[in-house]
């Protein structure tokens, strides 16, 4: 059911965490707290609040009584207000300013683009370390105001905000470690480089589901832009179509983890080829697409890389090939081994004094072979005994006594012998 519109934060809080809906329980791991209430407050002993409040999709439009928020939320450090109807930053500020220990705030899918965030309001967010503004359509001006007033911000989520460009902030945010900016429309690398300028301490950059095109940047410039980048996610970057873009990732001096699924460049390769070619081209990474790269896998991938490119024309061979040849030397091509089971064999069929060379199918059973031999040896299948002699076996013939057993299970090969004898009555 849809929640009624025009509800306050405090109204929803009272309803959800009333003793009837959220009874106080004791025991390890419950995380429930009953705060002391100011004298005269009508809320005394009514709420059992955890330190993590989840109030998503509740139709909240305003804060409500600020004194009551302060009385009951002094211990709260995480607050999820996603998918509500908050459109005025002043109302958000009234809530946040009365939650003094707040570290995580989720404002996703609130229509906050309808109002301007003033610095005086943003100041109430000062203690927040993780801020989620997904699908809020927050403007870059709003983001810049937040960055100037949140000195300890470490993680920022700006997904689904229809960004086509990035507007540089006048002030760098030295504290930010993780930027999650997926599902936008950032195509040109010149927009991504602005993120490096704004967030010089960035550890993790998640750019999945953008339409990023080629990485147009020199190696030296990339190293200066993202000097601390440890992890980058480029899933479904529809414009990446050449290996030179992948090689550019080696310019990030601290890069250890890369995610690169669903890009056009890799579509024509098998799953094994994709992984090995990527590992070989990215010598510093320790994790690819979420999976750890072990030392043994790295060596296998680098050797595979050498053999993959050894027959290419010189002008098409990547520089990495020559680096790896220096490391391992020129390798011999792997022998092509057909591991498919043999489908037929030429055998000698011995019956009395006669020997006949026959080609037999190995997928048939002993019973089916007897039917095939019936006209050759002039015996009924019920009166026929078969013995198989492996030409290299030291133990003599083996009776083929199980009618349903497949011939290939005997390991029959060309040149082996099958003896047919009548059953003794």
Order of alpha helices (4+ residues) and beta strands (2+ residues): beta-alpha-beta-beta-beta-beta-alpha-beta-alpha-beta-alpha-beta-alpha-beta-beta-alpha-beta-alpha-beta-alpha-beta-alpha-beta-beta-alpha-alpha-beta-beta-alpha-beta-beta-beta
